[in-house]
Amino acid sequence: LAAALVSQHRLRPSPPRAPPARLNWLADLFSPDAADSAAAELVLSELCEPEWAIRCELGAAVAASLGGSGSLARGRTDASTDVRLDCGVRFEIDAGFDPPQGTVRLARPSRLLAAEGFWKVSETDDRDVPKAISWRLQSTGIRAGEEELVPPGPLYFNALLEGDGSTLPLQLTAGRLTVKEDIGADVGIFRARGILAEFKIVGAFEAQRAIDPAQPPAS
């Protein structure tokens, strides 16, 4: 009888053991979610680490060439009315926001733009990796001689994010400058102004990592 009990005890299957904690950690590390999160963090790191040199061109001609439909694009298209605006910016991220966002600061003072503003990720791919960014800076108004190109108020910068930050350096491409323009609304027999507004193209810009922190000077 004792031998039988011993035999039965030896034949009883052992309960399954939990995988070692180290294996669980490795599985999490190489999971698709972890890889996507790492890719997103890398893009944001590449965005926020350097100073970006922004070279803008604003005016009727450039706005019209980009398909703009605002009052500026519908006005004169003489290339001489276009103006250049150069500045350097840095992006600072605020923790805990979705989509990612934070403060954008001018690297040097400008007589045309406020020292700081707000930026956010405006588009992501299906892995939540940032693919586009927008930021706004308050403008004192931009003129070409006697002609007002951009009225005082927010100036919006919009760009695509290309590159994964690892094999390809992050680039800001297809830069567009826009302002909010009142389009009004017909409500019965009344015409209400200030109710509806659309973003209208007023220019374009290129962005590159600034090699020399002293360049380009802010306009």
C-alpha positions in Angstrom: 0.0 0.0 0.0 2.8 2.4 0.9 4.5 1.6 -2.4 1.3 2.4 -4.3 0.9 5.8 -2.6 4.5 6.6 -3.4 4.0 5.6 -7.0 0.8 7.7 -7.2 2.6 10.7 -5.7 5.4 10.5 -8.3 3.0 10.3 -11.2 0.9 13.3 -10.2 1.7 16.2 -12.7 3.3 19.3 -11.3 1.4 22.6 -11.5 2.5 24.9 -14.4 5.1 27.4 -13.4 4.9 31.1 -14.2 7.5 32.3 -16.7 10.5 34.0 -15.1 10.1 37.7 -14.6 13.0 38.4 -16.9 11.2 36.6 -19.8 8.1 38.7 -19.1 10.2 41.9 -19.2 11.8 40.9 -22.5 8.4 40.1 -24.0 7.2 43.5 -23.1 10.3 45.1 -24.4 9.9 43.6 -27.9 6.1 43.9 -28.0 4.6 45.9 -30.9 3.2 48.5 -28.5 6.6 49.0 -26.9 8.2 49.4 -30.3 5.6 52.0 -31.4 6.0 53.9 -28.1 9.8 54.0 -28.6 9.4 55.2 -32.2 7.1 58.0 -31.0 9.4 59.1 -28.2 12.4 59.1 -30.6 10.6 61.4 -33.1 9.7 63.8 -30.2 13.2 63.7 -28.9 14.5 64.6 -32.3 12.0 67.4 -32.6 12.8 69.0 -29.2 16.6 68.6 -28.9 17.9 71.0 -31.7 17.2 74.5 -32.6 15.4 74.8 -35.9 16.2 77.5 -38.4 12.9 78.7 -40.0 13.0 80.6 -43.3 9.7 82.0 -44.3 8.3 83.6 -47.5 5.0 85.4 -47.2 3.0 87.3 -49.8 0.3 87.2 -52.5 2.4 85.4 -55.1 3.6 82.5 -52.9 0.1 82.2 -51.3 -1.5 81.9 -54.7 1.1 79.5 -56.0 0.2 77.1 -53.1 -3.5 77.2 -53.9 -4.4 79.7 -51.2 -8.0 81.1 -51.3 -7.7 83.9 -48.7 -7.8 87.6 -49.3 -4.0 87.8 -49.6 -3.9 85.1 -52.4 -6.7 86.8 -54.2 -4.9 90.1 -54.2 -1.9 91.3 -56.1 0.5 88.5 -57.3 3.5 90.8 -58.0 6.5 88.8 -56.6 8.0 92.0 -55.3 5.3 92.1 -52.6 6.6 88.8 -51.1 8.8 89.2 -48.0 11.2 87.0 -46.1 11.1 86.3 -42.4 13.8 84.2 -40.7 13.9 83.0 -37.1 15.1 80.2 -34.9 12.8 78.2 -32.7 13.0 75.5 -30.0 10.3 73.1 -29.0 9.7 72.1 -25.3 7.4 69.3 -24.5 4.9 69.2 -21.6 4.5 65.8 -20.0 1.1 64.1 -19.7 -0.7 65.4 -22.8 -2.2 63.5 -25.7 -1.5 64.5 -28.4 2.0 65.7 -27.4 2.2 69.5 -27.0 4.2 72.2 -25.3 5.9 75.6 -25.7 7.7 76.9 -28.7 10.3 79.6 -28.1 12.2 82.0 -30.3 15.9 81.5 -30.1 16.4 85.2 -30.5 14.2 88.3 -30.1 12.1 89.4 -33.1 10.3 92.7 -33.8 7.6 90.8 -35.7 7.0 87.7 -33.6 6.3 87.1 -29.9 9.0 85.3 -27.9 7.0 82.2 -27.3 3.9 80.3 -28.3 2.2 76.9 -28.4 2.9 73.8 -30.5 1.2 70.4 -30.8 1.3 67.2 -32.8 -1.5 67.6 -35.4 -1.4 64.2 -37.0 -0.2 60.7 -36.2 0.0 57.4 -38.1 -1.8 54.2 -37.1 1.0 53.5 -34.6 0.5 56.9 -32.9 3.9 58.0 -34.2 3.8 61.8 -34.9 3.6 62.7 -38.6 2.7 66.4 -38.6 3.1 69.4 -36.3 1.6 72.8 -36.0 2.6 75.8 -33.8 1.5 79.4 -33.4 3.3 82.6 -32.6 1.7 86.0 -32.1 2.6 88.4 -34.8 2.7 92.2 -34.6 1.7 92.3 -38.3 3.8 91.8 -41.4 3.9 94.4 -44.2 5.5 94.9 -47.5 5.9 98.7 -47.8 2.4 100.1 -47.3 0.7 96.8 -48.0 -0.4 94.6 -45.0 0.4 90.9 -45.8 -0.4 89.5 -42.4 -2.6 91.4 -39.8 -1.6 91.4 -36.1 -2.6 88.2 -34.4 -1.7 84.5 -34.4 0.5 83.2 -37.2 0.2 79.4 -37.7 3.1 77.2 -38.8 2.2 73.8 -40.2 4.7 71.1 -41.3 5.0 67.3 -41.9 7.4 65.2 -39.9 9.4 62.8 -42.0 12.1 60.4 -40.8 12.1 58.0 -37.8 15.0 59.7 -36.0 17.0 56.5 -36.1 18.0 55.5 -39.6 16.8 58.8 -41.1 17.2 62.2 -39.4 13.9 63.9 -38.6 12.9 66.6 -41.1 10.2 69.2 -41.1 8.8 69.4 -44.7 6.0 71.0 -46.7 5.9 74.1 -44.4 2.8 76.3 -44.7 2.0 79.6 -43.0 -1.7 80.3 -42.3 -3.9 82.8 -40.5 -7.5 82.6 -39.4 -9.7 84.6 -41.7 -13.3 85.6 -40.9 -15.6 84.3 -43.6 -18.9 85.4 -42.0 -22.2 83.5 -42.2 -25.6 84.1 -43.6 -28.2 83.6 -40.9 -31.7 84.4 -42.2 -31.8 88.1 -43.2 -28.7 88.9 -41.1 -25.1 88.5 -42.1 -23.1 87.6 -39.0 -19.4 88.3 -38.9 -16.9 86.6 -36.6 -18.9 83.5 -36.4 -17.0 81.4 -38.9 -13.4 81.4 -39.8 -11.1 79.4 -42.0 -7.3 78.9 -42.1 -5.9 80.7 -45.2 -2.4 80.2 -46.6 -0.3 83.4 -46.5 3.2 81.8 -47.1 5.5 78.9 -46.9 8.6 78.1 -44.9 11.6 75.7 -44.8 13.0 74.3 -41.6 16.5 73.0 -40.9 18.5 72.2 -37.9 20.5 75.3 -37.1 24.3 74.6 -37.5 25.5 77.9 -36.1 23.4 79.0 -33.0 24.0 82.6 -34.0 22.3 82.1 -37.4 19.9 83.1 -38.8 19.2 86.4 -37.1 15.6 87.0 -36.3 13.8 89.5 -38.5 
